[in-house]
Amino acid sequence: TTTTITTTTNAHYPHMFTPLDLGPHIGSLPNRVIMGSMHTGLEGHSIPKLILPFLNAEDDHTDLTEMACYFAERAKGGCGLMVTGGVSPNKQGWVGPFAGKLNTETERDKHKVVTDMVHSIRIPTYSTTTNNNNTTPATEPGRICLQILHTGRYAYHPFPVSASNTKSPISPFKAKELSTSDVKSTIRDFANCALLAKEAGYDGVEIMGSEGYLINQFLVSKTNQRTDEYGGSNFGNRMRLAVEIVKETRKACGLDFIIIFRLSMLDLVKDGSSWEEIKVLAQAMEDAGVTIINTGIGWHEARIPTIATSVPRGAFSFVTKKLRDEKIVSVPLCATNRINAPSTVESILANGSADLISMARPFLADPEIIKKSREGRDQEINTCIACNQACLDHAFIGKTASCLVNPRACHETEIMIEPDSISSDEKLNIGVVGSGPAGMAFAHTAATIGHHVTLFDKSDEIGGQFNMAKRVPGKEEFHETIRYFTVQLEKLRKEGKLDMQLGTEMSYSEMERRSGGYPVDGKIDKWIIATGVDPRVPDIPGLDHPNVLSYIDVLRSKAKVGHKVAVIGAGGIGFDVSEYLLHHDDADDHDKKADEVDVDEFLENWGVDKNKSVRAGLLPEEDIQMTKPHREIVLMQRKKGKLGAGLGKTTGWIHRSTLLRSKQVEMIAEVSYDKIDANGHLHITIGKGDKKSTRVLEVDNIVLCAGQISKRDLEEAAVESGGDLTAKVFTIGGAYEAGELDAKRAIDMGTRLALRIKDDDVVPGKHAFQADIGAEEKLYDTMMKLMR
């Protein structure tokens, strides 16, 4: 018998789909993409059984079947190696009270459902095996690693530990210094956790040594003021914890076990690691037995964006390239952070920046991103827009993660969208009015499962408010969501499942006509109203002055705006408009796409040292070169308190910092708007009582961003008519609840309603559905109430 193995290449992304050999004991990865670690809330917890009933949670996450289904879907989508969310090796390392840990056999056994499901899936690889002229495409087994995460002083519970007695600026609890014996015990806990992971069927572990967690806290003198063998001015002592953890893990688990070490190559905090220390640590990690070195970027307390949508694609791959170019380690190096498209993956690999690419959130947005890339179906990828709204923002409040553009993420057993899955007698003709986020999501899901959908919009393009958001600097990725839905809806149109009538404004009388059987073959059974919102118009004398504009005038109609601007309203739209005006050049009206954003300009604006010549990669304030702003802006709100307090939990600080660092934006709270005079100047009163003062803002333009009101005229007409249509009109998205133009809620609502619109018990007023509340979220809420 003659056996030969040959390797072919992918016609679309040859570097991305080149297999990677991890040695004789482990074998090859089928492609160069790892699914990076994310805390999703599916990892389980260690809440005592006695407490669970009192939390009254709808989903207690004791069983890990949901986690298994979540990873299985990504493996089926072509990902060859995945890493779980962080699991602690002991109680002190918990992310929060009773968070997920692995240090008992009982906890070990819960994970077997995850590894069994992943291992049952085969991943295609660009190698073929020929036996006596019979050629069969080769596959590799699905593989999964458990991330071992000890939070150290980042723990969100009252008993954190760290290298020294220090307090993190992002945690309310001060950490207690680990004794020398406690350090040695922690090392054993890491090795024990890894061994239990292996016994549970995991193919390896990722040891979290970056992002400011425990191991990182030992590495830098800022948080390590110890005088024993694990601290001091000697870096060899400070890295001893990391080295001994890896050595003991390799000793416990053997050579047939993947060990990834997440190494912080760019701390972005004062007194972080120097480049020489990073090089020494990388070499020590290879000597200790790691299989792969993954790149860590920035501590969580760093005041530089590292993963938010304002970060350009692949902005930090230069760090991995710098270490690779040093040629001091031979193990594969993995680049990470804001890599969300196959073109970016291919570019980073092709220019020699890395051997592997880690993508995390893009697998939430589209579990088939690898499969679609392999098949050259880039335009069908549901691209991660890096908004953080349903992933990181959820994680920090104990809520199960999801994805703004893909509500199925982490809810695979709850939201099941199967093509043509409804029976013929359940099929409906559905009219959808409005093609913003809610309307697009409903139409896509309903038509996919078998309903016939007619989508109406008075605009000649789909996307709704996303067409304005995509113009805001840092939100270029919103182009991708519109592209995705455009492609998907066009596919459904060609299949005869959906009609699109753009440039058509729907009236209630037309709805009645179409529901009454005209045209005969297109009678609408039910209507979905996704007409969105209108800007709220505040009551200010002189508001009719030509200098006054709405945010729609600015972002959609591209109205010309002068140099000095007053922005009324400091919610999400007020901040977006301010950032747009700050950076928008009227002489260059081109709307940038995500691939066009300048990486070097971003790094310079935020003071990141691309040459790594300064410690932690952090330039001194005096050396930071900011892009010159185009306008002066006064941003105001009526209420007291910090402007932007209601912005995203993990991104709000970025928006505030961007405006303040420009030194051209003044923020004022507790403002009353008195009048707009004949010159178009805004008269305001600041504060109340004895502390109030008045000002006249001599500006060129005033932009109204004072909130939104739902457009519910079609729903209201149906209710007022009292006819048959009353029970057939369902309002979703911004038209249902204006809020802060919440696209996450809109897409989730549209998707969930589409799956249940056929059910008799789904009636107007009882048609808003949401995810179950997990035990972790209930526990977090309880803890917050106690702390208050």
HELIX and SHEET records of a PDB file:
HELIX    1   1 LEU A   52  LEU A   55  1                                   4    
HELIX    2   2 THR A   65  LYS A   76  1                                  12    
HELIX    3   3 LYS A   91  GLY A   93  5                                   3    
HELIX    4   4 GLU A  105  LYS A  110  1                                   6    
HELIX    5   5 LYS A  112  HIS A  119  1                                   8    
HELIX    6   6 GLY A  152  TYR A  154  5                                   3    
HELIX    7   7 THR A  180  GLU A  199  1                                  20    
HELIX    8   8 LEU A  214  LEU A  219  1                                   6    
HELIX    9   9 PHE A  235  ARG A  238  1                                   4    
HELIX   10  10 ARG A  240  CYS A  253  1                                  14    
HELIX   11  11 TRP A  275  ALA A  288  1                                  14    
HELIX   12  12 SER A  317  GLU A  326  1                                  10    
HELIX   13  13 PRO A  342  ALA A  350  1                                   9    
HELIX   14  14 ARG A  361  ALA A  365  1                                   5    
HELIX   15  15 ILE A  369  ARG A  374  1                                   6    
HELIX   16  16 ASP A  378  GLU A  380  5                                   3    
HELIX   17  17 LEU A  392  ALA A  395  1                                   4    
HELIX   18  18 SER A  424  GLU A  426  5                                   3    
HELIX   19  19 PRO A  437  ILE A  449  1                                  13    
HELIX   20  20 PHE A  466  ALA A  469  1                                   4    
HELIX   21  21 PHE A  478  LYS A  494  1                                  17    
HELIX   22  22 TYR A  508  SER A  515  1                                   8    
HELIX   23  23 VAL A  520  GLY A  522  5                                   3    
HELIX   24  24 TYR A  551  LEU A  555  1                                   5    
HELIX   25  25 GLY A  572  HIS A  583  1                                  12    
HELIX   26  26 ALA A  594  GLU A  596  5                                   3    
HELIX   27  27 VAL A  599  ASN A  605  1                                   7    
HELIX   28  28 ARG A  615  GLY A  617  5                                   3    
HELIX   29  29 GLU A  621  ASP A  623  5                                   3    
HELIX   30  30 GLY A  652  ARG A  661  1                                  10    
HELIX   31  31 GLY A  689  LYS A  691  5                                   3    
HELIX   32  32 ASP A  713  SER A  721  1                                   9    
HELIX   33  33 ASP A  724  LYS A  728  5                                   5    
HELIX   34  34 GLY A  733  ALA A  735  5                                   3    
HELIX   35  35 ALA A  743  ARG A  756  1                                  14    
HELIX   36  36 ALA A  775  MET A  787  1                                  13    
SHEET    1   A 3 THR A   3  THR A   7  0                                        
SHEET    2   A 3 ARG A 122  ASN A 131 -1                                        
SHEET    3   A 3 ASN A 134  PRO A 141 -1                                        
SHEET    1   B 2 LEU A  20  ASP A  21  0                                        
SHEET    2   B 2 SER A  28  LEU A  29 -1                                        
SHEET    1   C 9 VAL A  33  MET A  35  0                                        
SHEET    2   C 9 LEU A  81  VAL A  87  1                                        
SHEET    3   C 9 ARG A 143  ILE A 148  1                                        
SHEET    4   C 9 GLY A 204  GLY A 209  1                                        
SHEET    5   C 9 ILE A 258  LEU A 266  1                                        
SHEET    6   C 9 ILE A 292  ILE A 297  1                                        
SHEET    7   C 9 LEU A 333  ALA A 335  1                                        
SHEET    8   C 9 LEU A 356  MET A 359  1                                        
SHEET    9   C 9 VAL A  33  MET A  35  1                                        
SHEET    1   D 2 VAL A 161  SER A 162  0                                        
SHEET    2   D 2 LYS A 176  GLU A 177  1                                        
SHEET    1   E 5 LEU A 498  LEU A 502  0                                        
SHEET    2   E 5 HIS A 452  ASP A 457  1                                        
SHEET    3   E 5 ASN A 429  VAL A 433  1                                        
SHEET    4   E 5 LYS A 526  ILE A 529  1                                        
SHEET    5   E 5 VAL A 729  THR A 731  1                                        
SHEET    1   F 2 VAL A 533  PRO A 535  0                                        
SHEET    2   F 2 GLN A 708  SER A 710 -1                                        
SHEET    1   G 5 VAL A 548  SER A 550  0                                        
SHEET    2   G 5 ASN A 701  LEU A 704  1                                        
SHEET    3   G 5 LYS A 564  ILE A 568  1                                        
SHEET    4   G 5 GLU A 632  MET A 636  1                                        
SHEET    5   G 5 VAL A 665  ILE A 668  1                                        
SHEET    1   H 3 VAL A 671  ILE A 676  0                                        
SHEET    2   H 3 LEU A 682  ILE A 686 -1                                        
SHEET    3   H 3 SER A 693  LEU A 697 -1                                        
END                                                                             
